[in-house]
Amino acid sequence: MLIRLTEWVARTISPVPHKNTLVNWVKEGRIYPVPVFIGRSYYVEENARILTDRTAAPKRPDFKRSNRKLRLADRIAA
């Protein structure tokens, strides 16, 4: 079941971090499974966890750059 990210964090961490910190954690992939943005809020599974090791965090897909052409510098380096 999905619950709001702010509600989940209130159950998990005390004191609750600022909303901007939570959004940064989502963007960095530090919450697993990755929260879903619905409407104006992020929703997360109740059994989600915070990953402390940054190397273990799954990377979010970068939708803005996926359809772009390669830059000349990238094409030369390849």
PDB file of N, H, CA, C and O in Angstrom:
ATOM      1  N   MET A   1       0.839  -1.175   0.000  1.00  0.00           N
ATOM      2  CA  MET A   1       0.000   0.000   0.000  1.00  0.00           C
ATOM      3  C   MET A   1       0.888   1.244   0.000  1.00  0.00           C
ATOM      4  O   MET A   1       1.888   1.306   0.715  1.00  0.00           O
ATOM      5  N   LEU A   2       0.517   2.212  -0.795  1.00  0.00           N
ATOM      6  H   LEU A   2      -0.296   2.162  -1.376  1.00  0.00           H
ATOM      7  CA  LEU A   2       1.282   3.449  -0.882  1.00  0.00           C
ATOM      8  C   LEU A   2       0.797   4.456   0.151  1.00  0.00           C
ATOM      9  O   LEU A   2      -0.404   4.619   0.365  1.00  0.00           O
ATOM     10  N   ILE A   3       1.748   5.124   0.785  1.00  0.00           N
ATOM     11  H   ILE A   3       2.724   4.991   0.611  1.00  0.00           H
ATOM     12  CA  ILE A   3       1.430   6.207   1.720  1.00  0.00           C
ATOM     13  C   ILE A   3       2.279   7.415   1.339  1.00  0.00           C
ATOM     14  O   ILE A   3       3.272   7.287   0.622  1.00  0.00           O
ATOM     15  N   ARG A   4       1.882   8.577   1.821  1.00  0.00           N
ATOM     16  H   ARG A   4       1.076   8.680   2.403  1.00  0.00           H
ATOM     17  CA  ARG A   4       2.651   9.786   1.517  1.00  0.00           C
ATOM     18  C   ARG A   4       4.062   9.679   2.089  1.00  0.00           C
ATOM     19  O   ARG A   4       4.282   9.083   3.144  1.00  0.00           O
ATOM     20  N   LEU A   5       4.989  10.257   1.383  1.00  0.00           N
ATOM     21  H   LEU A   5       4.811  10.741   0.526  1.00  0.00           H
ATOM     22  CA  LEU A   5       6.386  10.229   1.805  1.00  0.00           C
ATOM     23  C   LEU A   5       6.559  10.887   3.167  1.00  0.00           C
ATOM     24  O   LEU A   5       7.315  10.389   4.002  1.00  0.00           O
ATOM     25  N   THR A   6       5.866  12.006   3.403  1.00  0.00           N
ATOM     26  H   THR A   6       5.252  12.410   2.725  1.00  0.00           H
ATOM     27  CA  THR A   6       5.996  12.706   4.683  1.00  0.00           C
ATOM     28  C   THR A   6       5.467  11.863   5.837  1.00  0.00           C
ATOM     29  O   THR A   6       6.028  11.885   6.932  1.00  0.00           O
ATOM     30  N   GLU A   7       4.394  11.125   5.595  1.00  0.00           N
ATOM     31  H   GLU A   7       3.938  11.107   4.705  1.00  0.00           H
ATOM     32  CA  GLU A   7       3.846  10.250   6.643  1.00  0.00           C
ATOM     33  C   GLU A   7       4.797   9.092   6.922  1.00  0.00           C
ATOM     34  O   GLU A   7       5.011   8.719   8.076  1.00  0.00           O
ATOM     35  N   TRP A   8       5.368   8.523   5.854  1.00  0.00           N
ATOM     36  H   TRP A   8       5.194   8.826   4.917  1.00  0.00           H
ATOM     37  CA  TRP A   8       6.299   7.406   6.014  1.00  0.00           C
ATOM     38  C   TRP A   8       7.540   7.828   6.787  1.00  0.00           C
ATOM     39  O   TRP A   8       8.020   7.099   7.656  1.00  0.00           O
ATOM     40  N   VAL A   9       8.060   9.019   6.461  1.00  0.00           N
ATOM     41  H   VAL A   9       7.670   9.610   5.756  1.00  0.00           H
ATOM     42  CA  VAL A   9       9.274   9.484   7.127  1.00  0.00           C
ATOM     43  C   VAL A   9       9.005   9.801   8.599  1.00  0.00           C
ATOM     44  O   VAL A   9       9.887   9.625   9.439  1.00  0.00           O
ATOM     45  N   ALA A  10       7.792  10.267   8.918  1.00  0.00           N
ATOM     46  H   ALA A  10       7.075  10.410   8.235  1.00  0.00           H
ATOM     47  CA  ALA A  10       7.441  10.536  10.315  1.00  0.00           C
ATOM     48  C   ALA A  10       7.440   9.247  11.124  1.00  0.00           C
ATOM     49  O   ALA A  10       7.773   9.258  12.309  1.00  0.00           O
ATOM     50  N   ARG A  11       7.069   8.135  10.494  1.00  0.00           N
ATOM     51  H   ARG A  11       6.798   8.125   9.531  1.00  0.00           H
ATOM     52  CA  ARG A  11       7.097   6.834  11.174  1.00  0.00           C
ATOM     53  C   ARG A  11       8.517   6.289  11.301  1.00  0.00           C
ATOM     54  O   ARG A  11       8.819   5.530  12.222  1.00  0.00           O
ATOM     55  N   THR A  12       9.391   6.685  10.359  1.00  0.00           N
ATOM     56  H   THR A  12       9.145   7.302   9.611  1.00  0.00           H
ATOM     57  CA  THR A  12      10.718   6.083  10.263  1.00  0.00           C
ATOM     58  C   THR A  12      11.804   6.851  11.006  1.00  0.00           C
ATOM     59  O   THR A  12      12.636   6.245  11.681  1.00  0.00           O
ATOM     60  N   ILE A  13      11.806   8.178  10.891  1.00  0.00           N
ATOM     61  H   ILE A  13      11.130   8.671  10.343  1.00  0.00           H
ATOM     62  CA  ILE A  13      12.896   8.996  11.428  1.00  0.00           C
ATOM     63  C   ILE A  13      12.343  10.053  12.374  1.00  0.00           C
ATOM     64  O   ILE A  13      11.296  10.648  12.119  1.00  0.00           O
ATOM     65  N   SER A  14      13.056  10.273  13.457  1.00  0.00           N
ATOM     66  H   SER A  14      13.907   9.789  13.664  1.00  0.00           H
ATOM     67  CA  SER A  14      12.717  11.359  14.366  1.00  0.00           C
ATOM     68  C   SER A  14      14.005  12.095  14.700  1.00  0.00           C
ATOM     69  O   SER A  14      14.958  11.438  15.119  1.00  0.00           O
ATOM     70  N   PRO A  15      14.100  13.371  14.548  1.00  0.00           N
ATOM     71  CA  PRO A  15      13.145  14.348  14.030  1.00  0.00           C
ATOM     72  C   PRO A  15      13.026  14.235  12.510  1.00  0.00           C
ATOM     73  O   PRO A  15      13.944  13.777  11.830  1.00  0.00           O
ATOM     74  N   VAL A  16      11.898  14.656  12.007  1.00  0.00           N
ATOM     75  H   VAL A  16      11.152  15.029  12.559  1.00  0.00           H
ATOM     76  CA  VAL A  16      11.600  14.560  10.582  1.00  0.00           C
ATOM     77  C   VAL A  16      12.431  15.576   9.804  1.00  0.00           C
ATOM     78  O   VAL A  16      12.439  16.755  10.159  1.00  0.00           O
ATOM     79  N   PRO A  17      13.135  15.146   8.744  1.00  0.00           N
ATOM     80  CA  PRO A  17      13.899  16.092   7.926  1.00  0.00           C
ATOM     81  C   PRO A  17      12.969  17.028   7.144  1.00  0.00           C
ATOM     82  O   PRO A  17      11.781  16.749   6.981  1.00  0.00           O
ATOM     83  N   HIS A  18      13.523  18.122   6.674  1.00  0.00           N
ATOM     84  H   HIS A  18      14.488  18.349   6.807  1.00  0.00           H
ATOM     85  CA  HIS A  18      12.758  19.098   5.905  1.00  0.00           C
ATOM     86  C   HIS A  18      12.284  18.475   4.588  1.00  0.00           C
ATOM     87  O   HIS A  18      12.896  17.534   4.083  1.00  0.00           O
ATOM     88  N   LYS A  19      11.204  19.001   4.046  1.00  0.00           N
ATOM     89  H   LYS A  19      10.706  19.765   4.456  1.00  0.00           H
ATOM     90  CA  LYS A  19      10.620  18.497   2.805  1.00  0.00           C
ATOM     91  C   LYS A  19      11.618  18.533   1.654  1.00  0.00           C
ATOM     92  O   LYS A  19      11.645  17.616   0.833  1.00  0.00           O
ATOM     93  N   ASN A  20      12.435  19.574   1.583  1.00  0.00           N
ATOM     94  H   ASN A  20      12.413  20.319   2.249  1.00  0.00           H
ATOM     95  CA  ASN A  20      13.439  19.674   0.520  1.00  0.00           C
ATOM     96  C   ASN A  20      14.477  18.557   0.625  1.00  0.00           C
ATOM     97  O   ASN A  20      14.946  18.045  -0.392  1.00  0.00           O
ATOM     98  N   THR A  21      14.831  18.184   1.839  1.00  0.00           N
ATOM     99  H   THR A  21      14.451  18.600   2.665  1.00  0.00           H
ATOM    100  CA  THR A  21      15.768  17.079   2.043  1.00  0.00           C
ATOM    101  C   THR A  21      15.174  15.780   1.525  1.00  0.00           C
ATOM    102  O   THR A  21      15.869  14.984   0.894  1.00  0.00           O
ATOM    103  N   LEU A  22      13.883  15.563   1.790  1.00  0.00           N
ATOM    104  H   LEU A  22      13.319  16.210   2.302  1.00  0.00           H
ATOM    105  CA  LEU A  22      13.224  14.350   1.312  1.00  0.00           C
ATOM    106  C   LEU A  22      13.201  14.291  -0.213  1.00  0.00           C
ATOM    107  O   LEU A  22      13.428  13.234  -0.802  1.00  0.00           O
ATOM    108  N   VAL A  23      12.930  15.419  -0.842  1.00  0.00           N
ATOM    109  H   VAL A  23      12.746  16.278  -0.363  1.00  0.00           H
ATOM    110  CA  VAL A  23      12.912  15.464  -2.307  1.00  0.00           C
ATOM    111  C   VAL A  23      14.309  15.186  -2.853  1.00  0.00           C
ATOM    112  O   VAL A  23      14.450  14.497  -3.864  1.00  0.00           O
ATOM    113  N   ASN A  24      15.332  15.708  -2.204  1.00  0.00           N
ATOM    114  H   ASN A  24      15.217  16.267  -1.383  1.00  0.00           H
ATOM    115  CA  ASN A  24      16.709  15.419  -2.624  1.00  0.00           C
ATOM    116  C   ASN A  24      17.013  13.933  -2.499  1.00  0.00           C
ATOM    117  O   ASN A  24      17.656  13.359  -3.378  1.00  0.00           O
ATOM    118  N   TRP A  25      16.561  13.305  -1.423  1.00  0.00           N
ATOM    119  H   TRP A  25      16.038  13.771  -0.709  1.00  0.00           H
ATOM    120  CA  TRP A  25      16.766  11.868  -1.245  1.00  0.00           C
ATOM    121  C   TRP A  25      16.096  11.084  -2.354  1.00  0.00           C
ATOM    122  O   TRP A  25      16.656  10.103  -2.845  1.00  0.00           O
ATOM    123  N   VAL A  26      14.904  11.500  -2.756  1.00  0.00           N
ATOM    124  H   VAL A  26      14.449  12.296  -2.357  1.00  0.00           H
ATOM    125  CA  VAL A  26      14.199  10.818  -3.847  1.00  0.00           C
ATOM    126  C   VAL A  26      14.997  10.966  -5.137  1.00  0.00           C
ATOM    127  O   VAL A  26      15.192   9.985  -5.855  1.00  0.00           O
ATOM    128  N   LYS A  27      15.457  12.165  -5.439  1.00  0.00           N
ATOM    129  H   LYS A  27      15.299  12.962  -4.855  1.00  0.00           H
ATOM    130  CA  LYS A  27      16.204  12.411  -6.672  1.00  0.00           C
ATOM    131  C   LYS A  27      17.533  11.676  -6.703  1.00  0.00           C
ATOM    132  O   LYS A  27      17.992  11.266  -7.769  1.00  0.00           O
ATOM    133  N   GLU A  28      18.157  11.505  -5.539  1.00  0.00           N
ATOM    134  H   GLU A  28      17.784  11.838  -4.673  1.00  0.00           H
ATOM    135  CA  GLU A  28      19.432  10.793  -5.452  1.00  0.00           C
ATOM    136  C   GLU A  28      19.249   9.284  -5.431  1.00  0.00           C
ATOM    137  O   GLU A  28      20.229   8.547  -5.540  1.00  0.00           O
ATOM    138  N   GLY A  29      18.019   8.811  -5.294  1.00  0.00           N
ATOM    139  H   GLY A  29      17.223   9.409  -5.206  1.00  0.00           H
ATOM    140  CA  GLY A  29      17.770   7.375  -5.251  1.00  0.00           C
ATOM    141  C   GLY A  29      18.100   6.753  -3.916  1.00  0.00           C
ATOM    142  O   GLY A  29      18.454   5.575  -3.863  1.00  0.00           O
ATOM    143  N   ARG A  30      17.995   7.507  -2.832  1.00  0.00           N
ATOM    144  H   ARG A  30      17.707   8.464  -2.876  1.00  0.00           H
ATOM    145  CA  ARG A  30      18.356   6.995  -1.513  1.00  0.00           C
ATOM    146  C   ARG A  30      17.198   6.301  -0.801  1.00  0.00           C
ATOM    147  O   ARG A  30      17.384   5.773   0.295  1.00  0.00           O
ATOM    148  N   ILE A  31      16.010   6.291  -1.399  1.00  0.00           N
ATOM    149  H   ILE A  31      15.859   6.719  -2.290  1.00  0.00           H
ATOM    150  CA  ILE A  31      14.860   5.597  -0.825  1.00  0.00           C
ATOM    151  C   ILE A  31      14.505   4.454  -1.767  1.00  0.00           C
ATOM    152  O   ILE A  31      14.332   4.655  -2.969  1.00  0.00           O
ATOM    153  N   TYR A  32      14.399   3.237  -1.198  1.00  0.00           N
ATOM    154  H   TYR A  32      14.540   3.074  -0.221  1.00  0.00           H
ATOM    155  CA  TYR A  32      14.091   2.070  -2.006  1.00  0.00           C
ATOM    156  C   TYR A  32      12.901   1.331  -1.427  1.00  0.00           C
ATOM    157  O   TYR A  32      12.881   1.096  -0.219  1.00  0.00           O
ATOM    158  N   PRO A  33      11.913   0.953  -2.214  1.00  0.00           N
ATOM    159  CA  PRO A  33      11.726   1.203  -3.632  1.00  0.00           C
ATOM    160  C   PRO A  33      11.474   2.669  -3.906  1.00  0.00           C
ATOM    161  O   PRO A  33      11.019   3.412  -3.037  1.00  0.00           O
ATOM    162  N   VAL A  34      11.776   3.074  -5.129  1.00  0.00           N
ATOM    163  H   VAL A  34      12.145   2.471  -5.835  1.00  0.00           H
ATOM    164  CA  VAL A  34      11.717   4.483  -5.519  1.00  0.00           C
ATOM    165  C   VAL A  34      10.293   5.011  -5.365  1.00  0.00           C
ATOM    166  O   VAL A  34       9.355   4.394  -5.869  1.00  0.00           O
ATOM    167  N   PRO A  35      10.112   6.145  -4.676  1.00  0.00           N
ATOM    168  CA  PRO A  35       8.776   6.745  -4.529  1.00  0.00           C
ATOM    169  C   PRO A  35       8.188   7.176  -5.871  1.00  0.00           C
ATOM    170  O   PRO A  35       8.907   7.438  -6.835  1.00  0.00           O
ATOM    171  N   VAL A  36       6.862   7.241  -5.900  1.00  0.00           N
ATOM    172  H   VAL A  36       6.277   7.029  -5.117  1.00  0.00           H
ATOM    173  CA  VAL A  36       6.127   7.606  -7.104  1.00  0.00           C
ATOM    174  C   VAL A  36       5.529   8.986  -6.887  1.00  0.00           C
ATOM    175  O   VAL A  36       4.979   9.270  -5.822  1.00  0.00           O
ATOM    176  N   PHE A  37       5.637   9.851  -7.905  1.00  0.00           N
ATOM    177  H   PHE A  37       6.083   9.620  -8.770  1.00  0.00           H
ATOM    178  CA  PHE A  37       5.077  11.198  -7.817  1.00  0.00           C
ATOM    179  C   PHE A  37       3.667  11.154  -8.390  1.00  0.00           C
ATOM    180  O   PHE A  37       3.482  10.901  -9.581  1.00  0.00           O
ATOM    181  N   ILE A  38       2.669  11.400  -7.536  1.00  0.00           N
ATOM    182  H   ILE A  38       2.819  11.606  -6.569  1.00  0.00           H
ATOM    183  CA  ILE A  38       1.267  11.400  -7.947  1.00  0.00           C
ATOM    184  C   ILE A  38       0.667  12.730  -7.516  1.00  0.00           C
ATOM    185  O   ILE A  38       0.671  13.068  -6.332  1.00  0.00           O
ATOM    186  N   GLY A  39       0.152  13.478  -8.480  1.00  0.00           N
ATOM    187  H   GLY A  39       0.148  13.203  -9.441  1.00  0.00           H
ATOM    188  CA  GLY A  39      -0.432  14.780  -8.158  1.00  0.00           C
ATOM    189  C   GLY A  39       0.633  15.751  -7.715  1.00  0.00           C
ATOM    190  O   GLY A  39       1.489  16.153  -8.503  1.00  0.00           O
ATOM    191  N   ARG A  40       0.580  16.132  -6.442  1.00  0.00           N
ATOM    192  H   ARG A  40      -0.116  15.806  -5.802  1.00  0.00           H
ATOM    193  CA  ARG A  40       1.564  17.069  -5.894  1.00  0.00           C
ATOM    194  C   ARG A  40       2.456  16.444  -4.830  1.00  0.00           C
ATOM    195  O   ARG A  40       3.246  17.144  -4.195  1.00  0.00           O
ATOM    196  N   SER A  41       2.340  15.151  -4.632  1.00  0.00           N
ATOM    197  H   SER A  41       1.699  14.583  -5.147  1.00  0.00           H
ATOM    198  CA  SER A  41       3.074  14.503  -3.541  1.00  0.00           C
ATOM    199  C   SER A  41       3.775  13.237  -4.014  1.00  0.00           C
ATOM    200  O   SER A  41       3.387  12.618  -5.004  1.00  0.00           O
ATOM    201  N   TYR A  42       4.820  12.872  -3.276  1.00  0.00           N
ATOM    202  H   TYR A  42       5.135  13.376  -2.472  1.00  0.00           H
ATOM    203  CA  TYR A  42       5.477  11.598  -3.484  1.00  0.00           C
ATOM    204  C   TYR A  42       4.805  10.558  -2.593  1.00  0.00           C
ATOM    205  O   TYR A  42       4.459  10.837  -1.445  1.00  0.00           O
ATOM    206  N   TYR A  43       4.626   9.353  -3.138  1.00  0.00           N
ATOM    207  H   TYR A  43       4.908   9.126  -4.070  1.00  0.00           H
ATOM    208  CA  TYR A  43       4.078   8.235  -2.386  1.00  0.00           C
ATOM    209  C   TYR A  43       5.083   7.104  -2.413  1.00  0.00           C
ATOM    210  O   TYR A  43       5.783   6.894  -3.403  1.00  0.00           O
ATOM    211  N   VAL A  44       5.142   6.375  -1.299  1.00  0.00           N
ATOM    212  H   VAL A  44       4.573   6.546  -0.495  1.00  0.00           H
ATOM    213  CA  VAL A  44       6.142   5.326  -1.152  1.00  0.00           C
ATOM    214  C   VAL A  44       5.482   4.107  -0.509  1.00  0.00           C
ATOM    215  O   VAL A  44       4.467   4.233   0.176  1.00  0.00           O
ATOM    216  N   GLU A  45       6.058   2.936  -0.731  1.00  0.00           N
ATOM    217  H   GLU A  45       6.882   2.833  -1.288  1.00  0.00           H
ATOM    218  CA  GLU A  45       5.573   1.717  -0.085  1.00  0.00           C
ATOM    219  C   GLU A  45       5.816   1.809   1.425  1.00  0.00           C
ATOM    220  O   GLU A  45       6.774   2.440   1.870  1.00  0.00           O
ATOM    221  N   GLU A  46       4.945   1.176   2.198  1.00  0.00           N
ATOM    222  H   GLU A  46       4.167   0.663   1.837  1.00  0.00           H
ATOM    223  CA  GLU A  46       5.079   1.228   3.662  1.00  0.00           C
ATOM    224  C   GLU A  46       6.370   0.576   4.136  1.00  0.00           C
ATOM    225  O   GLU A  46       6.945   0.997   5.140  1.00  0.00           O
ATOM    226  N   ASN A  47       6.828  -0.446   3.423  1.00  0.00           N
ATOM    227  H   ASN A  47       6.360  -0.788   2.608  1.00  0.00           H
ATOM    228  CA  ASN A  47       8.035  -1.167   3.854  1.00  0.00           C
ATOM    229  C   ASN A  47       9.305  -0.625   3.194  1.00  0.00           C
ATOM    230  O   ASN A  47      10.324  -1.316   3.170  1.00  0.00           O
ATOM    231  N   ALA A  48       9.262   0.590   2.663  1.00  0.00           N
ATOM    232  H   ALA A  48       8.434   1.151   2.683  1.00  0.00           H
ATOM    233  CA  ALA A  48      10.437   1.188   2.024  1.00  0.00           C
ATOM    234  C   ALA A  48      11.529   1.438   3.062  1.00  0.00           C
ATOM    235  O   ALA A  48      11.278   1.477   4.267  1.00  0.00           O
ATOM    236  N   ARG A  49      12.738   1.603   2.555  1.00  0.00           N
ATOM    237  H   ARG A  49      12.941   1.571   1.576  1.00  0.00           H
ATOM    238  CA  ARG A  49      13.854   1.854   3.464  1.00  0.00           C
ATOM    239  C   ARG A  49      14.784   2.895   2.868  1.00  0.00           C
ATOM    240  O   ARG A  49      14.782   3.135   1.661  1.00  0.00           O
ATOM    241  N   ILE A  50      15.567   3.499   3.721  1.00  0.00           N
ATOM    242  H   ILE A  50      15.569   3.304   4.702  1.00  0.00           H
ATOM    243  CA  ILE A  50      16.537   4.505   3.306  1.00  0.00           C
ATOM    244  C   ILE A  50      17.880   3.809   3.123  1.00  0.00           C
ATOM    245  O   ILE A  50      18.344   3.096   4.014  1.00  0.00           O
ATOM    246  N   LEU A  51      18.491   4.015   1.984  1.00  0.00           N
ATOM    247  H   LEU A  51      18.114   4.594   1.261  1.00  0.00           H
ATOM    248  CA  LEU A  51      19.795   3.437   1.705  1.00  0.00           C
ATOM    249  C   LEU A  51      20.863   4.418   2.150  1.00  0.00           C
ATOM    250  O   LEU A  51      20.897   5.561   1.693  1.00  0.00           O
ATOM    251  N   THR A  52      21.733   3.970   3.041  1.00  0.00           N
ATOM    252  H   THR A  52      21.705   3.042   3.412  1.00  0.00           H
ATOM    253  CA  THR A  52      22.778   4.848   3.545  1.00  0.00           C
ATOM    254  C   THR A  52      24.011   4.817   2.660  1.00  0.00           C
ATOM    255  O   THR A  52      24.749   5.800   2.593  1.00  0.00           O
ATOM    256  N   ASP A  53      24.243   3.703   1.980  1.00  0.00           N
ATOM    257  H   ASP A  53      23.644   2.905   2.034  1.00  0.00           H
ATOM    258  CA  ASP A  53      25.392   3.576   1.086  1.00  0.00           C
ATOM    259  C   ASP A  53      25.015   4.137  -0.275  1.00  0.00           C
ATOM    260  O   ASP A  53      24.177   3.555  -0.965  1.00  0.00           O
ATOM    261  N   ARG A  54      25.609   5.247  -0.678  1.00  0.00           N
ATOM    262  H   ARG A  54      26.290   5.719  -0.118  1.00  0.00           H
ATOM    263  CA  ARG A  54      25.232   5.898  -1.936  1.00  0.00           C
ATOM    264  C   ARG A  54      25.575   5.058  -3.150  1.00  0.00           C
ATOM    265  O   ARG A  54      24.955   5.230  -4.200  1.00  0.00           O
ATOM    266  N   THR A  55      26.538   4.157  -3.046  1.00  0.00           N
ATOM    267  H   THR A  55      27.041   4.018  -2.193  1.00  0.00           H
ATOM    268  CA  THR A  55      26.881   3.333  -4.205  1.00  0.00           C
ATOM    269  C   THR A  55      25.815   2.271  -4.453  1.00  0.00           C
ATOM    270  O   THR A  55      25.689   1.784  -5.576  1.00  0.00           O
ATOM    271  N   ALA A  56      25.047   1.902  -3.429  1.00  0.00           N
ATOM    272  H   ALA A  56      25.150   2.298  -2.517  1.00  0.00           H
ATOM    273  CA  ALA A  56      24.018   0.876  -3.580  1.00  0.00           C
ATOM    274  C   ALA A  56      22.695   1.441  -4.071  1.00  0.00           C
ATOM    275  O   ALA A  56      21.796   0.677  -4.421  1.00  0.00           O
ATOM    276  N   ALA A  57      22.557   2.749  -4.104  1.00  0.00           N
ATOM    277  H   ALA A  57      23.288   3.369  -3.819  1.00  0.00           H
ATOM    278  CA  ALA A  57      21.290   3.363  -4.494  1.00  0.00           C
ATOM    279  C   ALA A  57      21.054   3.186  -5.987  1.00  0.00           C
ATOM    280  O   ALA A  57      21.953   3.433  -6.791  1.00  0.00           O
ATOM    281  N   PRO A  58      19.846   2.759  -6.365  1.00  0.00           N
ATOM    282  CA  PRO A  58      19.553   2.645  -7.796  1.00  0.00           C
ATOM    283  C   PRO A  58      19.431   4.025  -8.426  1.00  0.00           C
ATOM    284  O   PRO A  58      18.906   4.950  -7.806  1.00  0.00           O
ATOM    285  N   LYS A  59      19.900   4.159  -9.617  1.00  0.00           N
ATOM    286  H   LYS A  59      20.327   3.408 -10.120  1.00  0.00           H
ATOM    287  CA  LYS A  59      19.865   5.450 -10.301  1.00  0.00           C
ATOM    288  C   LYS A  59      18.513   5.649 -10.966  1.00  0.00           C
ATOM    289  O   LYS A  59      17.950   4.735 -11.570  1.00  0.00           O
ATOM    290  N   ARG A  60      18.007   6.872 -10.838  1.00  0.00           N
ATOM    291  H   ARG A  60      18.464   7.614 -10.348  1.00  0.00           H
ATOM    292  CA  ARG A  60      16.748   7.213 -11.511  1.00  0.00           C
ATOM    293  C   ARG A  60      17.037   7.425 -12.987  1.00  0.00           C
ATOM    294  O   ARG A  60      18.087   7.962 -13.338  1.00  0.00           O
ATOM    295  N   PRO A  61      16.129   7.013 -13.850  1.00  0.00           N
ATOM    296  CA  PRO A  61      16.360   7.283 -15.272  1.00  0.00           C
ATOM    297  C   PRO A  61      16.273   8.783 -15.557  1.00  0.00           C
ATOM    298  O   PRO A  61      15.420   9.480 -15.009  1.00  0.00           O
ATOM    299  N   ASP A  62      17.146   9.258 -16.401  1.00  0.00           N
ATOM    300  H   ASP A  62      17.839   8.691 -16.846  1.00  0.00           H
ATOM    301  CA  ASP A  62      17.163  10.671 -16.748  1.00  0.00           C
ATOM    302  C   ASP A  62      16.363  10.849 -18.031  1.00  0.00           C
ATOM    303  O   ASP A  62      16.904  10.720 -19.130  1.00  0.00           O
ATOM    304  N   PHE A  63      15.079  11.145 -17.889  1.00  0.00           N
ATOM    305  H   PHE A  63      14.640  11.250 -16.996  1.00  0.00           H
ATOM    306  CA  PHE A  63      14.192  11.230 -19.040  1.00  0.00           C
ATOM    307  C   PHE A  63      14.514  12.431 -19.924  1.00  0.00           C
ATOM    308  O   PHE A  63      14.234  12.402 -21.122  1.00  0.00           O
ATOM    309  N   LYS A  64      15.090  13.469 -19.364  1.00  0.00           N
ATOM    310  H   LYS A  64      15.318  13.492 -18.391  1.00  0.00           H
ATOM    311  CA  LYS A  64      15.365  14.667 -20.141  1.00  0.00           C
ATOM    312  C   LYS A  64      16.496  14.451 -21.146  1.00  0.00           C
ATOM    313  O   LYS A  64      16.497  15.067 -22.211  1.00  0.00           O
ATOM    314  N   ARG A  65      17.448  13.594 -20.827  1.00  0.00           N
ATOM    315  H   ARG A  65      17.447  13.093 -19.961  1.00  0.00           H
ATOM    316  CA  ARG A  65      18.616  13.424 -21.689  1.00  0.00           C
ATOM    317  C   ARG A  65      18.551  12.141 -22.517  1.00  0.00           C
ATOM    318  O   ARG A  65      19.416  11.934 -23.368  1.00  0.00           O
ATOM    319  N   SER A  66      17.570  11.282 -22.303  1.00  0.00           N
ATOM    320  H   SER A  66      16.867  11.451 -21.611  1.00  0.00           H
ATOM    321  CA  SER A  66      17.580   9.987 -22.968  1.00  0.00           C
ATOM    322  C   SER A  66      17.361  10.088 -24.481  1.00  0.00           C
ATOM    323  O   SER A  66      17.863   9.243 -25.222  1.00  0.00           O
ATOM    324  N   ASN A  67      16.634  11.089 -24.953  1.00  0.00           N
ATOM    325  H   ASN A  67      16.227  11.775 -24.351  1.00  0.00           H
ATOM    326  CA  ASN A  67      16.337  11.190 -26.374  1.00  0.00           C
ATOM    327  C   ASN A  67      17.203  12.216 -27.100  1.00  0.00           C
ATOM    328  O   ASN A  67      16.970  12.499 -28.275  1.00  0.00           O
ATOM    329  N   ARG A  68      18.178  12.762 -26.429  1.00  0.00           N
ATOM    330  H   ARG A  68      18.368  12.532 -25.475  1.00  0.00           H
ATOM    331  CA  ARG A  68      19.041  13.762 -27.045  1.00  0.00           C
ATOM    332  C   ARG A  68      20.108  13.112 -27.909  1.00  0.00           C
ATOM    333  O   ARG A  68      20.516  11.974 -27.681  1.00  0.00           O
ATOM    334  N   LYS A  69      20.546  13.865 -28.901  1.00  0.00           N
ATOM    335  H   LYS A  69      20.215  14.790 -29.086  1.00  0.00           H
ATOM    336  CA  LYS A  69      21.676  13.418 -29.705  1.00  0.00           C
ATOM    337  C   LYS A  69      22.951  13.592 -28.889  1.00  0.00           C
ATOM    338  O   LYS A  69      23.017  14.431 -27.991  1.00  0.00           O
ATOM    339  N   LEU A  70      23.950  12.798 -29.206  1.00  0.00           N
ATOM    340  H   LEU A  70      23.897  12.116 -29.936  1.00  0.00           H
ATOM    341  CA  LEU A  70      25.226  12.928 -28.535  1.00  0.00           C
ATOM    342  C   LEU A  70      25.907  14.213 -28.956  1.00  0.00           C
ATOM    343  O   LEU A  70      25.814  14.641 -30.107  1.00  0.00           O
ATOM    344  N   ARG A  71      26.591  14.817 -28.007  1.00  0.00           N
ATOM    345  H   ARG A  71      26.667  14.469 -27.072  1.00  0.00           H
ATOM    346  CA  ARG A  71      27.355  16.019 -28.320  1.00  0.00           C
ATOM    347  C   ARG A  71      28.570  15.642 -29.160  1.00  0.00           C
ATOM    348  O   ARG A  71      28.992  14.486 -29.156  1.00  0.00           O
ATOM    349  N   LEU A  72      29.125  16.596 -29.870  1.00  0.00           N
ATOM    350  H   LEU A  72      28.781  17.535 -29.873  1.00  0.00           H
ATOM    351  CA  LEU A  72      30.284  16.337 -30.708  1.00  0.00           C
ATOM    352  C   LEU A  72      31.444  15.797 -29.878  1.00  0.00           C
ATOM    353  O   LEU A  72      32.147  14.879 -30.302  1.00  0.00           O
ATOM    354  N   ALA A  73      31.639  16.371 -28.694  1.00  0.00           N
ATOM    355  H   ALA A  73      31.068  17.117 -28.350  1.00  0.00           H
ATOM    356  CA  ALA A  73      32.735  15.912 -27.822  1.00  0.00           C
ATOM    357  C   ALA A  73      32.522  14.455 -27.414  1.00  0.00           C
ATOM    358  O   ALA A  73      33.491  13.703 -27.310  1.00  0.00           O
ATOM    359  N   ASP A  74      31.290  14.046 -27.185  1.00  0.00           N
ATOM    360  H   ASP A  74      30.503  14.657 -27.270  1.00  0.00           H
ATOM    361  CA  ASP A  74      31.007  12.660 -26.815  1.00  0.00           C
ATOM    362  C   ASP A  74      31.214  11.733 -28.006  1.00  0.00           C
ATOM    363  O   ASP A  74      31.704  10.616 -27.840  1.00  0.00           O
ATOM    364  N   ARG A  75      30.844  12.185 -29.216  1.00  0.00           N
ATOM    365  H   ARG A  75      30.446  13.092 -29.351  1.00  0.00           H
ATOM    366  CA  ARG A  75      31.018  11.359 -30.409  1.00  0.00           C
ATOM    367  C   ARG A  75      32.501  11.171 -30.730  1.00  0.00           C
ATOM    368  O   ARG A  75      32.904  10.094 -31.167  1.00  0.00           O
ATOM    369  N   ILE A  76      33.315  12.206 -30.519  1.00  0.00           N
ATOM    370  H   ILE A  76      32.987  13.082 -30.164  1.00  0.00           H
ATOM    371  CA  ILE A  76      34.747  12.102 -30.782  1.00  0.00           C
ATOM    372  C   ILE A  76      35.406  11.165 -29.786  1.00  0.00           C
ATOM    373  O   ILE A  76      36.294  10.393 -30.147  1.00  0.00           O
ATOM    374  N   ALA A  77      34.966  11.234 -28.510  1.00  0.00           N
ATOM    375  H   ALA A  77      34.244  11.861 -28.217  1.00  0.00           H
ATOM    376  CA  ALA A  77      35.569  10.403 -27.468  1.00  0.00           C
ATOM    377  C   ALA A  77      35.217   8.934 -27.654  1.00  0.00           C
ATOM    378  O   ALA A  77      35.960   8.071 -27.188  1.00  0.00           O
ATOM    379  N   ALA A  78      34.116   8.624 -28.315  1.00  0.00           N
ATOM    380  H   ALA A  78      33.512   9.326 -28.693  1.00  0.00           H
ATOM    381  CA  ALA A  78      33.673   7.234 -28.477  1.00  0.00           C
ATOM    382  C   ALA A  78      34.413   6.499 -29.535  1.00  0.00           C
ATOM    383  O   ALA A  78      34.141   5.322 -29.774  1.00  0.00           O
TER     384      ALA A  78
END
